[in-house]
């Protein structure tokens, strides 16, 4: 089995009043694009700072290229970080900003100039070398920060919410730019973000964190369609959770009873009757129809949210919970969905996802 390029081994970080990172394990392959996600305070940025050497771990180890980083200062790791704030120097020109890490490495002036201009050219900033940082747009400053991080030709690039300050149009353009750079350079990217769209567009694998723990690691489509637990299902935003109890099953389907009715849910293995049978159904897997009775869950449309070519329909169901359903605009119009409309929700049992690792019923 190949050795991971970056290995976090029981990595731990404690502060006097906060356990930021709780003995996490994570292997990252060379050339992989990893996105770390989670709510504010979950430990994702602290994890990035630990990899960079900007914070000292309380326990565990970080190995990069097979070598332990214990006691290795940030400037010796060559793990540059692109910050949310960019942290560019306003008193230096664009070229001087890009060349600054080479200056710290005591690279000669001529070589610094050559390499900084080369990276500015690669990032579409040729001709701007002599400008002041204040003269650049937000997207141009972002490119300068990336050029500065890559000028030392590192084997890993760390990015801490680098696109969060950009408007929506620029974010999409910079996502394309980052994806191109990752393909061309073949180096490891570790990317912290709040934005699910960024992580899905860019990452080979996603790491979901909560309260200093890793909740799930997997490909974007797997984390979205097959969440490891209720936290991940809720965090991904478009999953609807139904809590239930196993009442039997056969032929790869469990019979699950709940306050909303009885359902059939796919399962690789039978579970004991009376055990937890919580499952999720994604918002885009749910069919909507006028409520004329019959199978399914009855509910009332609370409101609609326009999200481009689709709309999210918020439906209050019988137990007072709120379901989210995603539909194309033409489907919304055909059903004449407006707040107050009674509807019935249903889905193919094969599209439900049984949450693993059930605990005792509460």
GISUL-V301692 format. One record per residue. N is the residue number from 1. RES is the residue in one letter. SS is DSSP state (a for helix, b for strand, c for the rest). Layout:
n & res & ss
N & RES & SS
N & RES & SS
This chain:
n & res & ss
1 & X & c
2 & X & c
3 & X & c
4 & X & c
5 & X & c
6 & X & b
7 & X & b
8 & X & b
9 & X & b
10 & X & b
11 & X & b
12 & X & b
13 & X & b
14 & X & b
15 & X & b
16 & X & c
17 & X & c
18 & X & b
19 & X & b
20 & X & b
21 & X & b
22 & X & b
23 & X & b
24 & X & b
25 & X & b
26 & X & b
27 & X & b
28 & X & b
29 & X & c
30 & X & c
31 & X & c
32 & X & c
33 & X & b
34 & X & b
35 & X & b
36 & X & b
37 & X & b
38 & X & c
39 & X & c
40 & X & c
41 & X & c
42 & X & c
43 & X & c
44 & X & a
45 & X & a
46 & X & a
47 & X & a
48 & X & a
49 & X & a
50 & X & a
51 & X & a
52 & X & a
53 & X & c
54 & X & c
55 & X & c
56 & X & c
57 & X & c
58 & X & c
59 & X & b
60 & X & b
61 & X & b
62 & X & b
63 & X & b
64 & X & b
65 & X & c
66 & X & c
67 & X & b
68 & X & b
69 & X & c
70 & X & c
71 & X & c
72 & X & c
73 & X & c
74 & X & a
75 & X & a
76 & X & a
77 & X & c
78 & X & c
79 & X & c
80 & X & c
81 & X & b
82 & X & b
83 & X & c
84 & X & c
85 & X & c
86 & X & c
87 & X & c
88 & X & c
89 & X & c
90 & X & c
91 & X & c
92 & X & c
93 & X & b
94 & X & a
95 & X & a
96 & X & a
97 & X & a
98 & X & a
99 & X & a
100 & X & a
101 & X & a
102 & X & a
103 & X & a
104 & X & a
105 & X & c
106 & X & c
107 & X & c
108 & X & c
109 & X & a
110 & X & a
111 & X & a
112 & X & a
113 & X & a
114 & X & a
115 & X & a
116 & X & a
117 & X & a
118 & X & a
119 & X & a
120 & X & a
121 & X & a
122 & X & a
123 & X & c
124 & X & c
125 & X & c
126 & X & c
127 & X & c
128 & X & c
129 & X & c
130 & X & c
131 & X & c
132 & X & b
133 & X & a
134 & X & a
135 & X & a
136 & X & c
137 & X & c
138 & X & a
139 & X & a
140 & X & a
141 & X & a
142 & X & a
143 & X & a
144 & X & a
145 & X & a
146 & X & a
147 & X & a
148 & X & a
149 & X & a
150 & X & a
151 & X & c
152 & X & c
153 & X & c
154 & X & c
155 & X & c
156 & X & b
157 & X & b
158 & X & b
159 & X & b
160 & X & b
161 & X & c
162 & X & c
163 & X & c
164 & X & c
165 & X & c
166 & X & c
167 & X & c
168 & X & a
169 & X & a
170 & X & a
171 & X & a
172 & X & a
173 & X & a
174 & X & a
175 & X & a
176 & X & a
177 & X & a
178 & X & a
179 & X & a
180 & X & a
181 & X & a
182 & X & a
183 & X & a
184 & X & a
185 & X & a
186 & X & c
187 & X & c
188 & X & b
189 & X & b
190 & X & b
191 & X & b
192 & X & b
193 & X & c
194 & X & c
195 & X & c
196 & X & a
197 & X & a
198 & X & a
199 & X & a
200 & X & a
201 & X & a
202 & X & a
203 & X & c
204 & X & c
205 & X & b
206 & X & b
207 & X & b
208 & X & b
209 & X & b
210 & X & b
211 & X & c
212 & X & c
213 & X & b
214 & X & b
215 & X & b
216 & X & b
217 & X & b
218 & X & b
219 & X & c
220 & X & a
221 & X & a
222 & X & a
223 & X & a
224 & X & a
225 & X & a
226 & X & c
227 & X & c
228 & X & c
229 & X & c
230 & X & a
231 & X & a
232 & X & a
233 & X & a
234 & X & a
235 & X & a
236 & X & c
237 & X & c
238 & X & c
239 & X & b
240 & X & b
241 & X & b
242 & X & b
243 & X & c
244 & X & c
245 & X & b
246 & X & b
247 & X & b
248 & X & b
249 & X & b
250 & X & b
251 & X & c
252 & X & c
253 & X & b
254 & X & b
255 & X & b
256 & X & b
257 & X & b
258 & X & b
259 & X & c
260 & X & c
261 & X & b
262 & X & b
263 & X & b
264 & X & b
265 & X & b
266 & X & b
267 & X & c
268 & X & c
269 & X & c
270 & X & c
271 & X & c
272 & X & c
273 & X & c
274 & X & c
275 & X & c
276 & X & b
277 & X & c
278 & X & c
279 & X & b
280 & X & b
281 & X & b
282 & X & b
283 & X & a
284 & X & a
285 & X & a
286 & X & c
287 & X & b
288 & X & b
289 & X & b
290 & X & b
291 & X & c
292 & X & c
293 & X & c
294 & X & c
295 & X & c
296 & X & c
297 & X & b
298 & X & b
299 & X & b
300 & X & b
301 & X & b
302 & X & b
303 & X & b
304 & X & b
305 & X & b
306 & X & b
307 & X & b
308 & X & c
309 & X & c
310 & X & b
311 & X & b
312 & X & b
313 & X & b
314 & X & b
315 & X & b
316 & X & b
317 & X & b
318 & X & c
319 & X & c
320 & X & c
321 & X & c
322 & X & b
323 & X & b
324 & X & b
325 & X & b
326 & X & b
327 & X & b
328 & X & b
329 & X & a
330 & X & a
331 & X & a
332 & X & a
333 & X & a
334 & X & a
335 & X & a
336 & X & c
337 & X & c
338 & X & c
339 & X & c
340 & X & c
341 & X & c
342 & X & b
343 & X & b
344 & X & b
345 & X & b
346 & X & b
347 & X & c
348 & X & c
349 & X & a
350 & X & a
351 & X & a
352 & X & c
353 & X & b
354 & X & b
355 & X & c
356 & X & c
357 & X & c
358 & X & c
359 & X & c
360 & X & c
361 & X & c
362 & X & c
